[in-house]
Amino acid sequence: MDCTNLIKLPCLLADGAADGAGHAADSLSGGSITLMLILTVILIILNGFFVAAEFALVKVRLGQVKKMVEQGKPFAKAAYWLAQRLDQTLSACQLGITIASLALGRVGEPAVAKLVEPVFHLLGIESEQLLHTFAFIIAFSAITALHLVIGEQAPKIYAIRRPKQMILWCAAPMVFFYYLLLPFLVVLNWVTSVILGWLGLSGDGGHDTPHNEEEIRALVREAHIHGHLTGSEHRLLNAIFEFDDLICRLVMVPRNEIDFLDVNKPFPELLKYAIATKHTRYPLCDGSLDSLLGVIHMKDLLGVDPNDASFDLKTIMRTPVKVPENMLISRVLQRIQTHHQLLTFVVDEYGTLIGIVTLENVLEKIIGPVDDEFDTVDQPNVKQISESEYLVAGSTPVGEVERELGIELNENDFDTAAGVLMSKSGRLPREGDLIEFDGVTAKVEQVANDHTELIRFTLSSTDGEASES
């Protein structure tokens, strides 16, 4: 072969490989070629089998295999046995893949090379060196293509998409190969453990490494994208993950919105007040919420004379349940279930009552708004009025504002949009106040009792420092 000095070494190597394949092919008879071609097909299929078994074992979870055992599916017990020995089984798969690939190169290429030689003779190519070189290239390409497609890609993709079905198909043969290769596996696993120990890993990696919350949410999102979960199921699962991260201060009805009954007022007047406000339960107080006495349930007033001015509400009040403001709402729910009180009072670090939490407040964080026949239809917390303008209720949680508007308020000390504006301005809000954030301007639209009721957020591309006009 004519080669320049710059590429002489690669050419010599190629010539050597071609000569090796050619000499091996020259020694083959017709029967030997047929046998080696059959062995080639068997080795490709065997390689694909080990690849499929490996990826099926990695993809399927131990709980899924255990469920198939309970369902009595064929070979499920063998699959479960293999899954419990994942590290050793994967070593058997890797050893099988390596042996099959090496044998395939030794057996397949000479047979294919010998098979294609007559074609070159028909084309008038008589040079032995050229004939062996071309035969080697064609044999190498054909074996590589078959090995990649049939022995690697196809079984791998099928095992990833249908791991439960594939592991059942591979279970019984894999148990046989496991025991056949066991002496080699013992040595290989020992060497692997030593190397992993040098890298800081030790012990059995296990099969079912638990997913963390972020991974589970990603899986849920993927399931929704591919149509395995409906939109409502996706929202519900996300709400459950967020549920345990919320504290009761973020879901409570604030103190200034609480309707209560004053024990110092006559019963007929209190009854009229209850009829006007339409709640099922009321705090019973002595003058103000700072003197909480108990809880009045309106069902307990059935049969009581509405004109009886001497009736004492303290005779039917129930003991109040109090929780700290930073208690997780999952624990608040447990308190509600334990004490059978659907009205819970929230107190701060100084013991001051700052709000109430009801079962409705808790459940709404999972399933969304729950309004009964007497609830007024409230406006949404965030309402888009133009492409770049939003009207936001002052009591809207900071996280909801950031999520709906796609902005970062960078405020950890306040829970609501109104609190963020008061923090930025450094004083009590006034209607017309303008507060600038990075990429957004907030205008106070409505104030009641020193509390910002309504805010207009205007999105812009101009960044600016937080300021007030």
JOZIQUI-V251762 format. One record per helix or strand of 2 or more residues. SS is the DSSP state (H for helix, E for strand). FROM is the first residue (numbers start at 1). TO is the last residue. Records with the same first field share a line. If there is no record, write none. Layout:
SS: FROM-TO / FROM-TO
This chain:
H: 5-26 / 30-59 / 62-70 / 76-83 / 86-122 / 128-161 / 163-180 / 182-198 / 213-225 / 231-243 / 248-250 / 255-257 / 267-277 / 298-301 / 313-315 / 329-339 / 359-367 / 398-405 / 417-425
E: 253-254 / 260-262 / 281-285 / 292-297 / 321-324 / 343-347 / 353-358 / 382-384 / 389-393 / 434-437 / 440-448 / 451-459
